[in-house]
Amino acid sequence: MMDVTSSETRPARAVMWRRITDNLCLEQAQLNWTATGPRISGMVLTAHDGKPMRVEYRIDCDEDWRTRRVQILQWLSDAYSRLCLEHDQDGRWRTNGQPDETLAGCTDVDLGITPSTNTLPIRRLAMRVGAISEVRAAWVRFPELTVTRAQQSYERVTAQEYIYRNRDSGFTAPITIDPLDLVQEYGGVWIRVAEGPAAPDLHTFSDALICHAPSLELGNAADALGWLVGGWSAEVTDFDRDGQVRTGAGEWWFSWVLEGRAIQDVWIVPPRAQRSDKGGNMARLRAPNDRYGTTVRWVDRQSGQWKIVWVNPVGDAIDLLAGRREGDRIVLEGEKDGHPIRWSFNDIRPNSFVWRGESGESNGSWRLEAEFRLKRIA
């Protein structure tokens, strides 16, 4: 194995493979190095049942090539899905933020749509020629994005040749590798068609901001709001103090950000498809129910509450609230212009919820100002 302890032996590398069994799939992947260890990322373009399919993934490892975090985004025609796996130092796995005991004992991840993940156990094991090693891998199937435990083995035949075996299914494939242990050819299924130096990783604003999983620092606190991540369509109703009721539509998008320590959203009313005046007609953009703003949510370590700040440049609004989840409801309270305000997420279901915004009255009651009925779209 190559010594990877110095910067001179850590070249970033980009490779491209073609699936030669059907000529319906191309992948570009690259190996980069981060402050905590190697990273393998890639994009796969393929056809599935006649539909276009794109998969983007990123695998972060520690210095010893042990899998720590896996992030997968998939587009199958108009259907979008994501998967996040985490593996801590004690061997515990989490799938989409939830503990996953079915993966106990797994040391690596195996993405069924790419040959890149064979590099992970090959690097980690550093086997001598003639040796055979057994591994348990968290095997991800596509396009289902289901994860199961797979018993596998690697036999090192020569310096650049291995035999891979899936002990559960009986599948066997010869693998040839390059000096960086990246796959050159995989069992008559994948063959390398291009290679070269890799572009620098994490070089855009969105890369610096967005994270596809919560930080392990949050622990169980991530569960309170983590279910929001994704996209939602909204039926919007605003209740004016003069009795006028205005209805419309909106879209709401949530993502983990800032290394997974916070959740940020973008709330848009009316939705982008209906916003013909993009930066033009300021009179329309300042309508009472017009919103194009963002909220950042994070956990206060002392109180354990989620704190939020909402910023809406369209309406010159900034609101600060804090609260926590209680059963199928989240209640956040704050103050605006000297009066109490309350925002709540109600009737929480996997694919729907109701959001309500209320203001406090002088008699101690609450007046409903807005209600949004949300349905998941991504």
C-alpha positions as a printed Julia matrix, in Angstrom:
378×3 Matrix{Float64}:
   0.0     0.0     0.0
   1.07    3.57   -0.6
   2.21    5.57    2.42
  -0.34    8.37    2.81
   1.22   10.22    5.71
   2.69   13.13    3.77
   1.21   15.7     1.41
   3.44   14.45   -1.41
   1.71   11.07   -1.3
  -1.8    12.52   -1.22
  -2.54   13.5    -4.81
  -6.12   14.39   -5.68
  -7.29   12.22   -8.57
 -10.29   12.2   -10.91
 -11.39    9.1   -12.81
 -14.25    8.16  -15.11
 -15.79    4.73  -15.55
 -18.19    3.28  -18.1
 -20.5     0.36  -17.33
 -19.74   -1.99  -20.19
 -22.5    -4.51  -19.51
 -25.16   -2.23  -20.99
 -23.4     1.04  -21.95
 -26.1     2.95  -20.07
 -23.99    4.41  -17.28
 -21.06    6.8   -16.87
 -19.5     7.97  -13.62
 -16.98   10.63  -12.75
 -15.45   10.26   -9.29
 -12.59   11.85   -7.48
 -10.35   11.33   -4.49
  -9.57   14.38   -2.37
  -8.07   14.94    1.07
  -9.65   16.92    3.88
  -8.38   17.93    7.3
  -9.91   14.76    8.8
  -9.08   12.22    6.1
  -9.77   11.09    2.53
 -12.97   11.86    0.68
 -14.37   10.04   -2.35
 -17.15   11.78   -4.25
 -18.82   11.21   -7.57
 -21.66   11.72   -9.99
 -23.35    8.86  -11.82
 -25.48    9.4   -14.93
 -27.51    6.41  -16.02
 -30.85    5.19  -17.34
 -33.23    3.14  -15.2
 -36.26    1.57  -16.84
 -35.99    4.13  -19.6
 -35.91    7.09  -17.21
 -32.96    9.45  -16.73
 -31.26    9.02  -13.37
 -28.55   11.03  -11.64
 -26.81   10.13   -8.38
 -24.39   12.36   -6.48
 -22.54   11.02   -3.46
 -19.8    11.94   -1.02
 -18.01    9.6     1.39
 -15.86   11.01    4.2
 -13.38    8.76    5.96
 -10.98    9.19    8.85
  -7.22    8.95    8.44
  -7.4     5.13    8.58
  -9.99    4.95    5.77
 -12.82    4.04    8.11
 -16.14    5.28    6.72
 -17.54    8.12    8.83
 -20.23    9.86    6.75
 -22.03    9.07    3.49
 -24.27   11.56    1.7
 -26.31   10.52   -1.36
 -28.65   12.59   -3.53
 -30.67   10.9    -6.27
 -32.89   12.17   -9.09
 -34.92    9.54  -10.96
 -36.82   11.47  -13.61
 -38.92   13.88  -11.5
 -38.49   11.99   -8.2
 -35.88   13.27   -5.75
 -34.55   11.36   -2.74
 -31.63   11.45   -0.36
 -29.82    9.19    2.08
 -27.34    9.96    4.83
 -25.32    7.39    6.77
 -23.09    8.11    9.76
 -20.63    5.78   11.47
 -19.04    6.9    14.75
 -15.86    5.84   16.52
 -17.77    3.31   18.63
 -19.12    1.51   15.55
 -22.67    2.86   15.8
 -24.52    3.71   12.59
 -27.26    6.24   11.95
 -29.46    6.25    8.85
 -30.96    9.65    8.06
 -30.2    10.73   11.6
 -31.8     7.7    13.29
 -29.85    4.9    15.05
 -29.67    1.82   12.81
 -28.95   -1.39   14.7
 -29.26   -3.46   11.51
 -25.85   -2.15   10.43
 -24.06   -3.18   13.63
 -20.67   -4.66   12.81
 -20.33   -2.96    9.42
 -16.98   -1.31    8.82
 -17.42    0.07    5.28
 -20.07    1.33    2.9
 -20.73   -0.28   -0.48
 -22.69    1.77   -3.01
 -24.18   -0.63   -5.53
 -24.12    1.92   -8.36
 -20.36    2.6    -8.39
 -17.01    0.75   -8.23
 -15.45    3.55   -6.19
 -16.34    2.1    -2.79
 -14.16   -0.97   -3.32
 -11.25    1.35   -2.61
 -12.4     1.82    1.0
 -11.77   -1.71    2.37
  -8.75   -2.19    0.08
  -7.1     0.89    1.54
  -8.23    0.21    5.1
  -7.1    -3.42    5.2
  -3.65   -2.92    3.58
  -3.47   -6.66    2.83
  -0.38   -8.57    1.79
  -0.41  -10.58   -1.43
  -2.14  -13.92   -0.87
  -4.2   -12.72    2.09
  -8.01  -12.96    2.35
 -10.01  -10.62    4.58
 -13.69  -10.72    5.53
 -15.65   -7.46    5.86
 -19.19   -6.43    6.69
 -20.43   -3.55    4.58
 -23.47   -1.29    4.68
 -24.71   -2.07    1.17
 -26.83    0.61   -0.51
 -29.13   -0.46   -3.33
 -30.23    1.89   -6.11
 -32.69    3.36   -6.93
 -34.42    2.12   -3.76
 -31.8     3.71   -1.48
 -32.29    0.87    0.96
 -29.4    -0.2     3.19
 -28.64   -3.76    4.32
 -25.68   -5.52    5.87
 -23.59   -7.55    3.41
 -20.92  -10.11    4.2
 -18.01   -9.71    1.77
 -14.4   -10.73    1.3
 -11.33   -9.48   -0.55
  -8.46  -11.65   -1.7
  -5.25   -9.96   -2.82
  -3.9   -11.92   -5.78
  -1.09   -9.59   -6.91
   0.05   -6.06   -6.13
  -2.72   -4.66   -8.35
  -5.3    -7.48   -8.48
  -8.0    -8.52   -6.04
 -10.92  -10.91   -6.06
 -14.1    -9.56   -4.51
 -16.76  -11.97   -3.19
 -20.21  -11.27   -1.84
 -20.64  -14.07    0.66
 -24.42  -13.64    0.79
 -25.2   -13.77   -2.93
 -22.2   -15.7    -4.22
 -21.26  -12.93   -6.67
 -17.55  -12.85   -7.5
 -15.58  -10.24   -9.46
 -11.9    -9.64  -10.21
 -10.72   -6.1    -9.52
  -7.65   -4.3   -10.82
  -6.44   -1.13   -9.13
  -3.99    1.69   -9.77
  -1.22    2.91   -7.39
  -3.8     4.97   -5.48
  -6.0     1.85   -5.07
  -8.71    3.34   -7.28
 -10.46    0.77   -9.47
  -9.29    0.41  -13.06
 -11.54   -2.49  -14.04
 -14.26   -4.27  -12.11
 -15.26   -7.77  -13.14
 -16.21   -7.04  -16.75
 -18.84   -4.61  -15.43
 -16.95   -1.32  -15.12
 -13.91   -0.1   -17.03
 -11.98    3.14  -16.64
 -12.17    5.44  -19.65
 -10.48    8.62  -18.37
  -8.29    9.89  -15.53
  -6.39   12.98  -14.45
  -5.74   15.42  -11.6
  -8.86   16.25   -9.58
 -10.27   19.73   -9.23
 -10.17   21.22   -5.72
 -13.04   20.06   -3.54
 -15.56   22.35   -1.8
 -15.09   25.45   -3.92
 -18.59   27.0    -4.04
 -20.71   28.93   -1.57
 -23.32   26.16   -1.38
 -20.6    23.6    -0.6
 -19.43   25.76    2.3
 -22.97   26.24    3.64
 -24.99   23.08    3.02
 -24.56   19.81    4.86
 -26.69   16.75    4.16
 -26.79   15.43    7.73
 -26.9    16.78   11.28
 -23.73   17.09   13.31
 -23.23   14.29   15.82
 -22.86   17.08   18.41
 -26.64   17.56   18.31
 -27.42   14.01   19.43
 -31.15   13.41   19.87
 -31.86   17.14   19.58
 -31.54   16.73   15.8
 -34.7    14.62   15.75
 -36.94   17.52   16.81
 -36.54   19.42   13.52
 -34.58   17.06   11.27
 -37.8    15.71    9.76
 -38.3    19.09    8.07
 -35.32   18.64    5.74
 -36.47   18.54    2.13
 -39.1    20.44    0.17
 -42.74   21.3     0.9
 -45.59   22.88   -1.04
 -47.91   25.17    0.87
 -51.48   26.4     0.92
 -51.14   29.84    2.48
 -53.85   31.75    4.36
 -53.25   35.18    5.91
 -55.74   36.7     8.36
 -55.62   40.51    8.53
 -56.67   42.39   11.63
 -59.43   44.14    9.64
 -61.01   40.75    8.88
 -59.68   40.32    5.35
 -58.57   36.78    4.48
 -55.99   36.31    1.74
 -55.08   32.93    0.25
 -52.24   31.83   -1.96
 -49.52   29.25   -2.49
 -45.9    28.87   -1.43
 -42.87   26.61   -1.27
 -40.65   25.85    1.71
 -37.17   24.26    1.54
 -35.08   23.04    4.48
 -31.48   21.82    4.72
 -28.84   21.13    7.33
 -26.15   23.81    7.19
 -22.94   24.95    8.91
 -21.42   21.46    9.33
 -24.83   20.13   10.35
 -25.08   22.3    13.47
 -28.08   24.26   12.21
 -31.09   23.99    9.89
 -31.79   26.72    7.37
 -34.88   27.2     5.24
 -36.03   29.32    2.33
 -39.73   30.31    2.49
 -41.23   31.66   -0.74
 -44.75   33.09   -1.25
 -45.89   33.09   -3.99
 -43.75   30.19   -5.3
 -41.01   30.86   -7.83
 -43.13   29.69  -10.76
 -45.57   32.57  -10.03
 -43.01   35.28   -9.31
 -42.92   37.07  -12.65
 -41.38   40.22  -11.13
 -37.98   38.89  -10.15
 -36.41   41.94   -8.61
 -38.44   44.35  -10.73
 -41.84   45.52   -9.49
 -41.1    46.5    -5.88
 -44.71   47.51   -5.24
 -45.87   43.98   -5.87
 -42.93   42.48   -4.01
 -43.86   44.43   -0.89
 -47.42   43.11   -0.8
 -48.46   42.05    2.74
 -48.34   38.32    2.05
 -45.25   38.35   -0.16
 -42.31   36.47    1.33
 -38.89   35.44    0.11
 -36.9    34.94    3.27
 -34.83   32.53    5.3
 -34.72   31.14    8.82
 -31.71   29.69   10.64
 -32.42   27.28   13.51
 -29.89   26.05   16.08
 -29.88   24.42   19.53
 -29.09   26.53   22.58
 -26.71   24.37   24.61
 -27.8    25.75   27.98
 -31.59   25.57   27.62
 -31.81   22.75   25.08
 -34.28   24.86   23.11
 -34.19   25.46   19.39
 -33.6    29.15   18.66
 -34.52   30.68   15.34
 -34.03   33.92   13.45
 -36.29   34.73   10.48
 -35.2    37.32    7.94
 -37.51   38.49    5.15
 -35.93   41.27    3.04
 -39.14   41.62    1.03
 -41.08   42.77    4.09
 -38.17   44.2     6.12
 -38.87   41.61    8.83
 -36.58   40.08   11.47
 -38.06   37.78   14.14
 -36.38   35.89   17.0
 -38.11   32.95   18.68
 -37.25   29.87   20.75
 -38.99   26.65   21.72
 -39.02   22.88   21.57
 -40.99   19.89   20.29
 -43.84   18.51   22.36
 -45.31   15.34   20.87
 -46.66   16.04   17.39
 -46.3    19.8    17.9
 -43.45   22.32   17.98
 -44.07   25.63   19.73
 -41.76   28.65   19.41
 -42.34   31.94   21.18
 -40.82   35.4    20.9
 -41.58   39.07   20.85
 -42.17   41.62   18.08
 -42.74   45.35   18.55
 -43.28   44.76   22.26
 -45.96   42.1    21.74
 -45.61   38.32   22.14
 -45.66   36.12   19.03
 -46.06   32.36   18.74
 -45.21   30.09   15.83
 -46.19   26.44   15.89
 -45.85   23.29   13.79
 -48.99   21.2    14.29
 -50.39   17.81   13.27
 -46.89   16.66   12.28
 -46.94   13.65    9.95
 -44.19   12.19    7.73
 -45.5    14.04    4.67
 -47.62   16.88    6.03
 -47.99   19.42    8.82
 -49.77   22.68    9.61
 -47.85   25.85   10.53
 -49.56   28.68   12.42
 -48.36   32.18   13.27
 -50.12   34.0    16.12
 -49.79   37.3    17.94
 -50.59   37.93   21.6
 -53.51   40.21   22.49
 -53.71   42.52   25.51
 -56.33   40.25   27.13
 -53.94   37.28   27.06
 -55.51   35.53   24.07
 -53.82   34.68   20.77
 -54.92   35.96   17.35
 -54.25   33.79   14.31
 -52.35   35.79   11.69
 -51.3    33.08    9.23
 -51.79   29.39    8.59
 -49.8    27.26    6.14
 -50.8    23.71    5.18
 -47.73   21.86    3.98
 -47.27   18.71    1.89
 -43.9    17.11    1.2
 -42.61   17.31   -2.37
 -38.97   16.26   -1.83
